[in-house]
Amino acid sequence: TNASIVQGLAEACAKSCPDAMFLIISNPVNSTVPIFAETLKKHGVYNPRKLFGVTTLDVVRANTFVSENQGMDVNNTNVRVIGGHAGTTILPLLSQVPGAKFSEENVQNLTH
């Protein structure tokens, strides 16, 4: 599982590169970052200024889905995303996409 992979990587990083900056992108980020942090803490090398959760993937996906749905250029689409990283907790802020008009069906398709 991603959890065990992230924990194993954190163990190795704690031993071989404890002063590095760590960017965690493995799903679900809201679970894997704490796993990484706790592992670093166990080894006494945790630094909250050097551990980051990367949610760029969620924004890229939302930009792609919305631009396809609305016939927009994906390079000019910026959808803000809030919530967790899991499918049921992630929420694209469709009402804040400039120039977009979503039907109820569009909203259902883009948020579920």
ABEGO torsion letter per residue (X at the ends): XAAAAAAAAAAAAAAABAABBBBBABOBAAAAAAAAAAAAAAAGABBAAABBBBAAAAAAAAAAAAAAAAGBBAAABBBBBBEBABAAABBBBAAABBGBBBBAAAAAAAAX
